[in-house]
Amino acid sequence: MPDDPTKPRNSDALSVRAKSDDALPQAKTSTSEDVAAFVAKARALSPHAPGARGRLIFALDATMSRQPTWDMACALQADMFREAAALGSLDIRLVYYRGYNECRATGWISDSSKLATLMSKIDCRGGDTQIGRVLTDARREAVTSGVRAVVFVGDAMEEKVDALCAKAGELGMLKVPVFMFQEGHDAVAEQAFREIARLTGGAWCRFDPGAAAQLRELLRAAAAYAAGGREALLRLAKTASGAAQLIGQMK
């Protein structure tokens, strides 16, 4: 069920769970007609209209190396809601991948304690990156329910970069910026993350391993944008370094 994204422990449950709604489907290639259709539909939704609830996709790499950062993100996610509360409102959709071909998402959550509870039930497991499926989910949500921004936190990229860039370009057409927050200094990940950010009109920022203060500032800035748009981010940038980093890159 979407509100409990934990993975079952036995093989029988796993075979059933793979068919549930919160397991994200594999990406499919889009035609030019598909692209035109979802752009038109997304614009009609006007997610940036005055008074609309801000919607942020919070995507995390939950492979084995990420456990320390996952725990840190659990502690910091409430800051995103607090930042947004001063500007309006914010709904967050948690998306994560881990293990063998497992990529899941929650429904839209408007309560920080509920999100923290869900995150506390998820443990990190070894596996390859699945950033493409995160971007595919973001595109679908942008069309069906409106998304103002995507935050991705990770340290690696093990996919075909051209395929990721194609998906990022579609999000750019929808005017959904992706904020790529990279932990560490992996050069391959940096190149891909920077390009995804550029194509979507978002931003790439690095934070040091275990640096809670750095990640907190970046998440607060992303929440400010999702809740209040560019003007809110500009105001925050006057006093917060994370917001200044983001606005300096956004087109």
C-alpha positions in Angstrom: 0.0 0.0 0.0 1.4 3.4 -0.9 1.6 4.6 2.8 3.9 1.8 3.8 6.8 1.5 1.4 8.7 -1.2 3.2 9.7 -4.4 1.5 8.3 -7.8 2.6 10.7 -10.2 4.1 9.6 -13.5 2.5 9.6 -14.6 -1.1 5.8 -15.1 -1.4 5.1 -11.7 -0.1 7.7 -10.2 -2.4 6.1 -11.7 -5.5 2.8 -10.1 -4.6 4.4 -6.9 -3.6 6.0 -6.5 -6.9 2.6 -6.0 -8.4 1.5 -3.4 -5.9 0.8 0.3 -6.8 3.9 1.6 -5.0 6.3 -0.4 -7.1 7.3 2.0 -9.9 7.1 0.6 -13.5 10.0 0.3 -15.8 10.6 3.3 -18.1 9.3 3.2 -21.6 10.6 5.2 -24.6 8.4 8.3 -25.4 7.4 9.4 -28.9 7.3 13.0 -29.9 3.5 12.8 -29.7 3.7 11.5 -26.2 5.9 14.4 -25.2 3.6 17.0 -26.7 0.6 15.4 -25.0 2.0 15.4 -21.5 3.4 19.0 -21.9 -0.1 20.2 -22.9 -1.7 18.4 -20.0 0.8 19.6 -17.5 0.5 23.2 -18.5 -3.3 22.9 -18.2 -2.9 21.8 -14.6 -1.1 25.0 -13.7 0.7 23.7 -10.6 2.4 27.1 -10.1 -0.9 29.0 -9.9 -1.4 31.2 -6.8 -2.7 29.3 -3.9 -1.8 25.9 -5.3 -0.2 23.4 -2.8 3.5 23.0 -3.4 4.5 19.5 -4.4 8.0 18.1 -4.1 9.3 14.7 -5.0 12.0 13.7 -2.5 14.1 11.0 -4.1 16.8 9.0 -2.4 19.4 6.4 -3.3 18.8 3.7 -0.7 21.5 1.3 -1.8 23.9 -0.1 0.8 26.4 2.7 0.9 23.7 5.2 1.6 22.6 4.1 5.1 24.3 7.0 7.0 22.8 9.6 4.6 19.4 7.9 4.7 19.4 8.2 8.5 20.5 11.8 8.2 17.8 12.6 5.7 15.2 11.1 8.1 16.3 13.5 10.8 16.3 16.5 8.4 13.1 16.0 6.4 11.0 17.9 8.9 13.1 21.0 8.1 11.6 21.0 4.6 8.1 21.1 6.0 9.0 23.9 8.5 10.5 26.0 5.8 7.5 25.5 3.6 5.1 26.3 6.4 6.2 29.9 6.5 5.4 30.2 2.8 2.2 28.2 2.3 1.9 24.4 2.2 3.9 21.4 0.9 3.1 17.9 -0.1 6.1 15.5 -0.4 6.2 12.2 -2.3 9.1 9.9 -1.2 10.7 7.9 -4.0 13.6 5.5 -3.3 15.4 2.6 -4.9 17.5 -0.2 -3.5 18.3 -3.8 -3.9 17.6 -5.7 -7.1 15.3 -3.7 -9.3 13.3 -2.3 -6.4 12.0 1.3 -6.8 9.1 2.4 -4.7 7.1 5.6 -3.9 4.7 6.8 -1.3 1.6 8.8 -1.9 1.6 12.5 -1.3 2.3 13.3 2.3 1.6 16.6 4.0 2.7 15.7 7.6 6.4 15.6 8.5 5.9 13.0 11.3 4.2 10.6 9.0 7.0 10.9 6.4 9.6 10.4 9.2 7.7 7.2 10.3 7.7 5.8 6.8 11.4 6.6 6.3 12.3 4.9 9.6 10.9 1.6 8.4 13.1 1.5 5.3 16.6 0.0 5.4 19.2 0.4 2.7 20.2 -2.6 0.6 22.9 -3.3 -2.0 22.0 -2.7 -5.7 22.5 -0.6 -8.8 21.2 3.0 -9.3 17.8 3.5 -10.8 17.7 7.2 -11.4 15.9 6.7 -14.7 12.9 5.3 -12.9 12.9 8.3 -10.5 12.8 10.7 -13.4 10.0 8.7 -15.1 7.9 8.8 -11.9 8.5 12.6 -11.7 7.4 13.0 -15.3 4.2 11.0 -14.7 3.4 13.0 -11.5 4.1 16.3 -13.2 1.4 15.4 -15.7 -1.2 13.8 -13.4 -1.0 15.9 -10.3 1.5 18.8 -10.8 5.1 18.8 -9.4 7.0 22.0 -8.6 10.4 20.4 -8.0 12.3 17.2 -7.6 15.1 16.7 -5.1 17.5 13.8 -5.6 20.1 12.8 -3.0 22.7 10.2 -4.1 26.4 9.5 -4.6 26.6 7.3 -7.8 25.3 6.8 -11.3 25.5 3.5 -13.0 23.1 4.0 -15.9 23.3 5.2 -19.5 23.7 8.9 -19.2 22.1 9.7 -22.6 18.9 8.0 -21.5 18.8 9.9 -18.3 19.4 13.2 -20.1 16.4 12.4 -22.5 14.1 12.0 -19.4 15.6 15.1 -17.9 14.9 17.1 -21.0 11.2 16.1 -20.8 11.1 17.4 -17.2 12.7 20.6 -18.5 9.9 21.0 -21.0 7.4 20.7 -18.1 9.4 23.3 -16.2 10.0 20.9 -13.3 13.5 21.6 -12.0 15.6 18.8 -10.5 17.9 19.6 -7.7 20.7 17.0 -7.7 22.4 16.9 -4.3 25.6 14.8 -4.6 27.3 13.3 -1.6 31.0 12.8 -2.2 33.2 13.3 -5.3 32.4 10.5 -7.8 33.3 12.1 -11.2 30.9 10.0 -13.2 28.0 10.9 -10.9 29.0 14.5 -11.0 28.9 14.8 -14.8 25.5 13.1 -15.0 24.0 15.0 -12.1 25.2 18.4 -13.5 23.7 17.6 -16.9 20.3 16.5 -15.4 20.2 19.7 -13.4 21.0 21.8 -16.4 18.5 20.2 -18.7 15.7 20.7 -16.1 16.6 24.2 -15.1 17.5 23.0 -11.7 20.8 22.9 -9.8 23.6 20.6 -8.8 25.2 20.9 -5.4 27.8 18.8 -3.6 27.7 18.1 0.2 30.4 16.3 2.1 29.8 12.8 3.5 27.9 13.1 6.8 27.6 16.9 6.6 24.1 17.3 8.1 24.3 21.1 8.1 25.1 21.3 4.4 22.3 18.9 3.4 19.8 20.7 5.7 20.4 24.0 4.0 20.0 22.4 0.5 16.7 20.7 1.5 15.3 23.9 3.1 16.1 25.8 -0.1 14.4 23.2 -2.3 11.3 23.2 0.0 11.2 27.0 -0.3 11.1 26.8 -4.0 8.5 24.1 -4.1 6.2 26.0 -1.7 6.8 29.6 -2.9 8.5 29.5 -6.3 11.5 31.5 -7.4 10.6 34.6 -5.4 10.6 32.6 -2.2 14.0 31.1 -3.1 15.4 34.5 -3.9 14.3 35.8 -0.4 15.8 32.9 1.3 19.1 33.3 -0.6 19.7 36.6 1.2 20.3 34.7 4.4 20.9 31.1 3.5 23.9 29.7 1.6 22.0 26.7 0.3 19.4 28.8 -1.4 22.1 31.0 -2.9 23.8 27.9 -4.4 20.5 26.9 -6.0 19.4 30.2 -7.4 22.9 30.9 -8.8 22.5 28.0 -11.2 18.8 28.1 -12.0 17.8 29.6 -15.3 
